[in-house]
Amino acid sequence: MARRLAEQPDQFLRVMAQEELGLSTDQLPSPSRAAISATLSTAFGALIPVLPFVFLAGTTALVVSAIVSILAHFAVGAAKSLVTLRSWWVSGLEMTAVAVIVAVATYILGALFALG
């Protein structure tokens, strides 16, 4: 059977994905639906740190934005645990740590480029 499947690479890949990963091309969403979903979730996620600046100004807006962003990253990481089957708090902390590292790196790069 393996030899017969190997003669048809597309069919072989489909069977391996089904057997080893539990994936089926019949169950995958359409590319347009996936694109719309990704666009909307990115847009919503991008609004979270900006929203405090609509209602507040200066340092207060910056602090509220940082707190809201950290909580949102933790919530997304915790929700991710529903798919990954990892501990919700470990997943939440991991996502938060990555976000904080990216924020610090972005700040440092911004400060370096501002000097030039």
C-alpha positions in Angstrom: 0.0 0.0 0.0 2.8 2.4 0.9 4.4 1.7 -2.6 1.2 2.4 -4.3 0.7 5.6 -2.4 4.3 6.7 -3.0 3.6 6.6 -6.7 1.0 9.3 -6.3 2.7 12.1 -4.2 -0.5 14.2 -3.7 -2.5 11.2 -2.5 0.5 10.1 -0.3 0.7 13.6 1.4 -3.1 13.7 1.9 -3.1 10.2 3.6 0.0 11.1 5.8 -1.6 14.3 6.9 -4.8 12.5 7.8 -3.2 9.6 9.6 -0.4 11.4 11.5 -1.9 14.8 12.1 -5.6 14.2 11.9 -5.9 16.8 9.2 -8.3 16.5 6.3 -8.6 18.8 3.3 -12.4 18.5 3.6 -12.3 20.1 7.1 -10.1 23.1 6.2 -11.8 26.5 5.8 -11.7 28.2 2.5 -8.8 30.5 1.8 -11.1 33.5 1.5 -12.7 32.7 4.8 -9.3 32.3 6.5 -8.1 35.6 5.0 -11.2 37.5 6.2 -10.8 35.9 9.7 -7.1 36.8 9.9 -7.8 40.4 8.7 -10.6 41.0 11.2 -8.6 39.5 14.2 -5.5 41.5 13.3 -7.6 44.7 13.0 -9.3 44.0 16.4 -5.9 43.2 18.0 -4.3 46.4 16.6 -7.1 48.5 18.1 -6.5 47.3 21.7 -3.4 49.3 22.4 -4.6 52.3 20.5 -8.1 52.6 22.1 -6.8 54.2 25.4 -5.4 57.1 23.3 -9.0 57.9 22.1 -10.1 58.6 25.6 -6.9 59.6 27.4 -3.8 61.6 26.7 -0.1 61.6 27.6 1.5 59.3 30.2 -1.9 58.1 31.5 -2.9 56.9 28.0 0.5 55.2 27.6 0.3 53.4 31.0 -3.3 52.3 30.4 -2.4 51.1 26.9 0.5 49.0 28.3 -1.7 47.4 31.0 -4.6 46.7 28.6 -2.1 45.2 26.0 -0.5 43.0 28.6 -3.9 41.7 29.8 -5.0 41.1 26.2 -1.9 39.2 25.4 -2.4 37.1 28.5 -6.0 36.4 27.6 -5.1 35.4 24.0 -2.3 33.1 25.4 -4.7 31.5 27.9 -7.3 31.1 25.1 -4.7 29.5 22.9 -4.4 26.7 25.5 -7.8 25.4 24.4 -6.2 24.4 21.1 -2.7 23.4 22.3 -3.9 21.6 25.5 -1.2 23.3 27.6 -1.8 24.9 30.9 -3.8 28.1 30.5 -1.6 30.2 32.8 1.7 28.9 31.3 0.4 29.7 27.8 -0.8 33.1 29.0 2.5 33.9 30.6 4.4 32.8 27.6 2.4 35.0 25.3 2.8 37.9 27.7 6.5 37.4 28.0 6.9 37.4 24.2 4.9 40.6 23.9 6.9 42.4 26.6 10.2 41.3 24.9 8.9 42.6 21.5 7.8 45.9 23.1 11.1 46.5 24.7 13.0 45.6 21.5 10.8 47.9 19.5 11.3 50.7 22.0 15.1 50.3 21.9 15.2 50.2 18.1 12.9 53.3 18.0 15.2 55.1 20.4 18.3 54.1 18.3 16.8 55.3 15.0 15.6 58.5 16.7 19.2 59.3 17.5 20.3 59.0 13.8 
